């Protein structure tokens, strides 16, 4: 048995050679005690049996026609992860599997990172349907009269809500630009960045994933409705859907962040996903039109990274803000994805939802952080790829 490099490194930190040495055989025994035993945890149906509360009808994978072997294997992998907080499986409206990890519970509400963008885009659709917005072709400039638009790049005044929804505003993909540090070092004073950050593309032409523009869209909805984004969400989305947002951080001007920082429980994320799976309908109430749901999930930008970045999801495309689509096995999967491993996966052909919550790893963008969140995506992708 070979010790992994990671384990060797931890041994070096724990056992200083100048103090004492342990025989190689004893090291192997220690390794097996702490690692091998964990690898052979037996997963039974009770391990992932859902709690019977009043917010979801519960069932079992077997009763909803799912192969328990694959479910157990997914939870077997989940049990080994130190960054995973929750894993839920919903089939035909029933919560059939649920488990929380690393000290978290059913009541734990944690930051869901960029899944917030999917809430913001949904609230944009509701604002349009309620008449607070008149068209997706309204320009960003209409909502920010405090700026001298004539003194800026003239293209900025032409950016539309539709282009922002499609991540085609023309503002740079910050992660791959020189302006990422400026964004995160501004201490929430984001409005001036509309003027300070130059366009990287002509609006409408190229895809650029922008946290700044996601936040600006939230401010547009807030200003159009003359209320906070949180209060708007509470009235038109959360209360009708029976979910809550216990925390939603705001910028230095008091605007709730449109790009991230909603806190949510895993069960409430599943309910939000169910709204999309059911084309905007919840308990005979049409919270948002089916037409909006269809438009939101349509792909507008294709092969986003120019290569495959996951093991079990191929052809990664994007619809409205942070709604991705991909192919896994025999199925098209739609998912909202937040940094660190927050996910809402929808498989419409099978009426399945999978939700994961995880450590959102604030400020961690390196290879190690990527591998941790990728492991969660690949775990679910492998499960979906085996469905039939």
N, C-alpha and C positions, 0 to 999 in steps of 0.2 A: 504494500500500500504506500503510495506516494503522498507526502504531506503537501497541501496546496501552498503556493507562495504566500498567500494571505495568512495562513496559519503559521508558517515559518516565521513570518514577520512578527506576528503577535508573540511567538515564543521568545524571539530575540528581545522584545521589549520587556517581557516578564522575567526572563532568566538572564541575569547579567553574568557573563563568563568569568569575570574576576571574582565572583562570590562563590559559586559552586557549579558543578557540571552534573547533568543527569545522564545515565546510560541511555543509549538510543532505544532499547527495548522499552524502558520505562516511559520515555517520551511517546512511544507508540501507544502504550496502554492509556496514558492520559488523553491522547488525541481521540482514541476510540470511546472513552468514557464520555467526553463532552461533545463529540461530533457524530460518531457512528450511531450512538443510541438515538440521537435526535433524528437522524436520517430514516430510522425505522419506526417512527411513530405510527401506530395503527389508527387509521381514520375509519370511524363507523358513522352511521347515519345520524347518531345522536350528536356527533361533533358539529354538524352544520344544521341541525334542526332549528327552524326559525322560532323566535319567541312569539307567543300568542298574545299580542297586544290589540288595541282597538283601531289601529291605522291601516293594517293590511290583513286580508284573508290569507291564511297559511295552508300549505299542503305539503306534499312530498314530491321529490323528483319522479319516483315510480308512478304515483297517481296521475302525474301530468305527462307521462309518456317519455321521460328522459332516462337515459342509460346511467345507472348509479355508479358504474365503474369509472366513467369519465368524470363525473362530479367528484367522486372521492379522490381521483388523481389530482384534480385541480386544487382541492383543499389540502391535499398532501403537500403540494408545492407551496401553497400559501402559508402553511404552518411553519415553513423554514425561513420566511422573510422577516427581516428586522425592521423594514420600512413600511410594511402593509398594516393598515388599521382596520379595514372592513372589506368583506367580500360577500355580495348578495347576488342571488339568482332568482329571477322572476319569470314564470311561464304562465301564459294565458290569464294574467291578472293575479296569480297566486304567488306569494313569496314562498319558494320551495327550499331555499338554502340560505343560511345566514351565519356568519361567524365574525367575531372581532378579535383583534390581535394586539399584542404589544401594549397591554394595559388599557385599551380603549373599549367602549361599550356601545350599546344601541343608542344611548343618549348623547354620545360624544359628537359635538359640532366643531368641525375644524375648517380652516381655510381651504377652499376648493380651487384656488388659483384661477386658471383661465377658463374653467367651466363657467365662471362668472360672465364671460363674454357671450355665452349662449343664452344666459338670462337677459343680458342687455339687448341682444338682438331680438329676443322674444318680446321684451317690453317695447321695443321699437315697433314691432308689428301690432301690438295692442294699442299703442298710441296712434298709429295710423287708422286702425279700425274704429277707435273711439272718437276720431275727429280732431285730436290734438295736433297731429301732423296732417298736412293736406296731400302730400305726395312724397314718394321716395326720391323724387328728382328735385326736391328742395335742396338748396345749397347750404353748406356749412356756414357761409358768410351771413346768411339771414339770421342766424341765432347768436352771432357775436358782434353786435354793432359797436362794441368798444374798441375794435381793431380798425386801423386805417388800412383797409384792404388795397387801396390804390397804390400804397407804398410798397406792397409785397409783390412777390411773383404773381402775376395776373392769373395764373392757373389755379392758385390756391382758392380764389374766390369762386371758382367754378366747380369745386369738389362737391359731389352730391351724397346724400344719405345712402343711396343705393351703392355707390362706389365704396363707401366706408364699410357697409355690410359685407361686400364681397372682398374686402381687404385689397382694394384696388384704388386707394385714395391718391396714390402717388408719393405718399410719405414713405421713408425707407423702412425696410425690414430691419428693425433696430438691432436685433441679435447679430446681424451680419453687417452692421454699419459702424461709423465712428461716433454715433450719437447715443448708444446704449448707456454709456457711463453718465452722460449728461442727463438722461431721463431719470436714472435711479439716484443721482446725487442732488436732484433738485428739491428734495425734501417735500414732495407733494405739491410744489408750485408749478403745475403743469401747463396752465393756460398760456403763459408767455412762450412756451415751446412751439405753439402754432406758428408763431412768427420766426422764432430762432432757428428751427430745424428746416433746412431746405428740402424741396422735393427731390426724389431720386428718379422718378419716372413721370411721364405724363399721366394725369388721372384717368383711370379706366383701362389703361393699357396693360400694366404689369402687376403681378401679385407682390404684395409686401406686407408681411404680418406685423401689425403695428399696435402696440399697447397704448400708445398715445392716442391714436384715432379711435380705439375702442372706448377709451375714457371720454373722449370728446363726444362720441355718439351718446353716451350716457348723459352727458350734460345737455345735449340737444333735447333729449326726451324730457329731462327735468325742467328745462326752461320752457319747452312747448306746453307742458302740463302745469307749469307754475307750482311745482311741488318738488320735494326731494325724490330722488330715484327710489330710495327705500320706501317712502310712503306710497309712491305710485305702484311699486311691486307688491306691497302689502295689500293694497286695495284690489288690484286687478288680476293678480297672479297668485299670491300666497294664500289669501283667505279663501278664494274659490277652490283652490287646489288642496287646501288642508295642510299646508306646509308652513314653515317659519324660517325667517332669517334672523337668528339671534344677534349676529354681529355683521356689520357691513362698514368697513373703514372708509374714511372720506379724505379728500385732499385738503390742502391748506385753505381753500376757499369754501370748504364745507360740502363739496359735491361728492357723493358716493362714487367710489372708483368703478368705472364701467368695464375695466379690463380684468379686475381680480379682487380678491379679498372678501367676497361673501363667505360666511361660515355656514355650514350645513351638516346635518346628519346624513348618513348613508341612505336611510330610508326615505328621507325627503328628496334626495337626488334621484332615487328610483321613481318617486312619484312624478318628478319633473320629466324624467325620461318617458314615463307612461303617457304623459300628455302628448308627446311627439309620436309615440307608437300608435296612439289612438286618434291621430290627426286632429289634435286640439280639443278633443271632447273628454270631459270628466264628469261622471255621474249625471249624464243627460244635460250637462251645461257646456256649451261651446265657448270655452275660455278664449280661444283664438281660432281663426278660421282654418279649415283644412287646406285652403289654398295657400295660406302663409306657410304652413308646415311643409307642403310640397316644395314651395319655392326655396325655403330655408335649407332643405336637404339636397336640392339639386347641385351637382358639381359645376362650379364656375372656373376653378383653377385646378390644373391637372399635374400629376407627377411632381408634387410640391418641392421635393428635395433633389429631383433629378436622378434619384436612385432609390432602391428599396432600403428602408431603415429598420423594418421589423421582420421577424422571422416568419410570422404567420399572417401578416396583413400585407397585401400587395395592391398596387395601383392607388396610392394615397392621393385623394382629391379633397377639395374643400368647397362647401356651400357657403351659406351665410356664416358670419362670424363664429369661428371655432366649431362648426359642425363639419366634421370630416366624414368621408366615405372611403371604403376600401373593400377588397374581396378577401374572404377567408374561407378556404375549402370551397363549398358549393354556394356560398351565400354572399350577398352584398350586405355589409355592416356599416351602420352610421354610428358615429360616436363623438361625444364632446370630451375634450382631453385637457387636463390641467397638469401643470408642472409637478413632478414628483410621483405621479401615478394615480391622479384622480381621473376617473373615467365613468361615463355613462355609455354603455354599448347597447345598440338596438339592432335586433335581427328581425325585421318585419315579417319575413316569410315563415318564421317559426313562432312569432309572437313572444319573443324572449328579450329580456333585459338583463344585463350584467352590470353591476356597479362595483367599483373599487374606490376606497379612500386610502390615503397614505400620507406619510410625512411629506409636506410640500417643499421641504428643503430650501427655504428662502436664501437667496444669494448664492446658491450652489448650482453652477452651470457646467462644471467640468465633466470629464469622462466618467469618473466614479458616480456622480449624480445621474448621468445619463444611463449608465448600466443598471442602476437600481430601478429607475422608473421603467426602463425598457423591459426588465425582467417581469414586471407586473403586466405590461401590455402583451408580452409574448405568452405568459401563462394563460391569459384569457383567450388570446388568439389561437393557441393550441387547442383549447377546449372547443372553441367555435368550429375550428377546422375539422373536428371529428364528428360534428353533429350531422345527422341525416334524417 
